[in-house]
């Protein structure tokens, strides 16, 4: 795919531009148009999934995102976007709204309406001010609410007790006051362990055509660490010859940056929950099928499953088996398990 993208040749149902080192200053008008990216406004007209996370976008969130009436997943996280969240976004169609780790610096707008279909709202690590809008109570399907590390100033939003499907609530590092009565916590049934269920259900969301797996973030000795995915920073290990991340609970895509590891002779990513296309080039053209076995969401060479095809028998597994394996190189299961039901205030 070449940039700028043409607005005439194709209409995307899914457009995923995350982790591409795109450095762009977005214009102040309502259109998502730029010399580098092209006219994304027209390309997103029929899109249901749009991600441009982990880039270096500067400016305001274009209001033209609101014209994408089919949009279910909108992921603009880990950029330098400022200003406000467009009030025209339709929360009835959206399933995942992820604007975390930007520079949004105004109150959370009143975009939540009756019939809100949001499953995940992630606004953490911004500079949001004011109160948590009570209209958020319309979002009865909400499973993840992360508004931590902002500048919110409010009493504890007691009306959240009505969100019975809530599994993850993060409100830390704000200016909340008041009390947290025990009965509120008792209403959050989805956070409670089902003793009759032997499987750990990871936080995932299914749309009409695509699914989304959340990540887990922990603070260890004051250092903010996002776990659950293969970090692209591994590209800095230029002399690395063997990488074994098998039998963990890793999700998301294999970072394309890893193709720069030209000394890599052995790769084992088997038995995880990785998805998307396998990167191509350099050493990645030499690894066998066994490097990727047990990741039914992966596609592309050397696997027989081609990218862009759908197969009900190959739908991604949304649960994690409880396994004990002391031989794996990186055992992150304990982190994932702690995020299946999480309350952080």
N, C-alpha and C positions, 0 to 999 in steps of 0.2 A: 504494500500500500504506500502510495506516495502522497506527500503533502505539497500544496494545499489540495484538499479533497474536492472533487468535482461535484457540483450540485445538480448535474444533469444525467450522469451515467447510471447511477444506482441510488436506491432508497434503502437505508439500513434498517433492519429490525433490531440488530444489536450492534453497538459501536463501543468497543473497549479500547481506550487509548491510555490505560494506566501504565505508570512506570516507564515512560518514554523520554524523560528529560526534556519535555517540551517547555521552552521558556517563552512566554507570551504575555504581553500586556494587553488585556482585553479592552476594547473601546468602551466608552461610557454610555453608548446608546443601547437600545433594547435588543439589538441583533447580535447573535453569536457569530460574527464575521471578522476574520483577520487575515493578513497576508500569509501567515504560517498555516493555520488550520483550514482556511477556506470558509465556506458558508455552512456551518454546522446547523444553523437554524432550519434550513430546508431539508438537510439530511436526516434530522431527527423527527421530521413530521410524522412518520409512521413507526418510529423506534419505540420499543418497550424496555430496552436496557441501554443506559448510557453511563460510562465510567471514564473519567479523565483524571483519576486520583494519582497521587505521587508524581506530580509534575511541578512546574514552577509558574503557575498562572497567577498573574497580578491584575487587580482591578475588581470590578463588581460582577456579581452573578447576573448574566443576561436574562432579561424577562422573557426572551423568546423561548426559553425552556417550557414556558406555560402553554405554548402552542402545540406541544407534543402530547396530544390527548391520550395516546396509548402508553405513555411512559409509566412503567411500574418500578423501575430501579434507577435512581438518580444518585450518582456517587461522584462527588467533587472534592473528596477529602484530601488532606495533605498537600495543599497549595498555599497561596498567600492571598486568597480572595478576601475582600473587605466589604464593608457596607452592610446591607441587610439581605434577608431571605425574601425573594419575590413573593408578595402576598397573593399573587394570582395562581400559585401552585395548587393543584387540585388533589387534596389528600384522599379523596374517594378512590382515585385510581392508583395512587402510589402505594407500593408495598415497602420499599426501603428508601429512606432519605438520609444520606450520609454526607454531612458537611464538616466533619471533625477536622481538627488541626488546620484551621485557617485563621483569619483575622477579622471575623465578623464582630462588629462592635456596637450593635444596637439591640433593643429589646426583641425577644422572640415574637414574630408577627402572628396575627390571628388567622392562620391558614387552615385550622382544623374545623371541619364542619360535620354535621350529622351524616352518618354513613362513612366516616373516615375508615379507610382500609389499611392504614399503616401497620406494619409488623415491627419495624425497627426505625427509630429516630435517634441519630447520633450527631449531636451538636457540641460535643466535648472539645476542650482545648481551643476555645475561641476567646473572645472578650465580650460575650453577650451580657447585657445589663437588664435591669428591671425584674419583673416577676415571671413566673411560669404561667402561661395563659391557661385559664380554667377550661377553655374549649378543648384542650387536650383530652379531656374526659370523654369526648366523642369517639376516641380511637380505642374501641373495645377490643380490637385484635392485637393491640400493642404487646410485644414480647420483650423488646429491648428499648430502654430509654436511658440514654447516656447524655447528661448535660453537665458533667463534671468539669472542673477547672475552667470556670468562667467568672463573671463578676455579678452573678444574679443575687438579688437582695430581696428576700421574701420569707414568709413563714412557711413551715413545712406544708406542702400542698396535700392536705388531708383527703381531697377528692380522688387522689390516686388509688385509694383503697378499692375503688370500683373497677379497676383494671385487673380482672381476675386472671388473665392470661400472662401477666407480666412475669418474666423470668429473670431479667437483669435490670436493676435500677441503680444507676451511678449518679450521685449528686455531690460528690466530694469537692472540696476546695472552692466553695462559694460562700455566700453570707446568709445561710438559712438559720432561722431561729425557731423557737417553739419546742413542742414535745412530739415524740413519735410513740403514740399509744400502741400497746401490744395488739389490740384488735385489728389495727391496720395490717400488720404483718400476717395475721391469721387469715386475712382475705386473699392473700396472694398464694393461692393453692398451687399454682404452676411452679413455685419456687421450692415446694416441699418434695422431698424424695419419695418416690413410689416404691415401697418396700417389696411390692409384688413384681416389679419390673427389673430384670437383670441387665438391661441395656442402658447405656448412657446416651441420651439424645442431645446431640450437639445443636446449637442454635443455628437453624437454617430456615430459609424462606423460599417457597415455591411460587413462581409466577406462572403466567399462561404458557410460556415457552422456556423460561430460564429459572435457575435457582441461584441462591446467594448464601454463602456461609460467612458468618461473622468471625471476627478475630477476637483474641483475648489480649488485654493490656494489663500489665502489673507494674507496680512501683516498687523497686527493690533498692533499698538504701538511697532513696531520693532520685533514682534513675528510672525514667519512664521507658518501659520495654514492651513492644508489641510482639506477641507470640502467636503461634498457630500457622504461620506461613514461612516459606523459605526466604530468608533475608537476601535481598539483592546485593548487600554489602559483601557477600562472599566473593564477589568478583575481585576484591582487593587481594585475595590470597593467590597471587600470581604463580607461585611455585607449587601449588596444591596438586598432588598426584592421585589421591584417592579420597572420595567423598561418599560416606555411607550414612544416610539419614533414614534407613529402612525401619519399618515397624514402629512408627510414631503415629501422631495424629495430625500430621501436617495437611493443610488445606490450601486452596487457592491455586495459582498457576506457578509453573516453574519459571523463575525470572530469566528473561532473555539475556541478561547481563552475564550469566554463567558461561555463555559460549566464548567469552574472552579468556577462560581458563584453559589455555593451550597446552598446559602440562598435565591436564587431567587425563589419567589413563583408566581409572576405575570409577564408575558411578553406580550407586545403588539407592534408588528412591522407592523401592518396592514397599507394598503394604502400607500405604498412606491413604489420604483422601484428596489427592491432587486432581485438578481439572484443567481443561483447556488444551491448546496445542503444544506439542513438545518443541522447544526451540531447535532451530537447525543451524548448522555451520560449525566449522572446526571440529573439535573432539566429539560434539554431539552427533555427528554423522557416523560415528564408529561404535556407539554403545548398542548392545543387543536388547531384545524385547524384555529380557529378565530384569533389566535396570528399572523397569517401570511396572512390573506385574503387581496386581492388587490395587491399582488405581483406575477404576472403571470409568472415571470421568475424563481420562486422558485420550488424546487422539493424535494422529499424524505419525510420520516415520519415526521409529521402525515398526510401529504397531499396524495391524491390519485395519483398524478402525480409522476411517477418513474423517477429517474435521468437517463440520457443517451438516453431518447426517444425524438423524434422530432414530433412536431404537429403544423401545420401551424396556427391552430386556437389559439395556445397558445404562439405564438411568442412574445417576449418581446415588450412592448410598448415603443416607442422611443420618445414620447412627454409627456410633463407635462401639465396637465390642470391648468389653473389659478384658484386658489381657495382661498377663505378667510376663515380662521378658527382660531379664537383667542384662542381656547381652547387647541391646541396642546402643548405638553410639550416643544418641541424644534422646533421653526419655522425657518427653514433655507431656505425657499423659496426665500427670498430676495437675498441670496447669489447666488443661482443657477440662478435666473433670471439675475443677473448681469454678469453671465459668458456665457450666450447664445450668446452674441455678445460683445467681449471684445478687447480693444486695450490698452496695457500697454507698455510704452517705458521709 
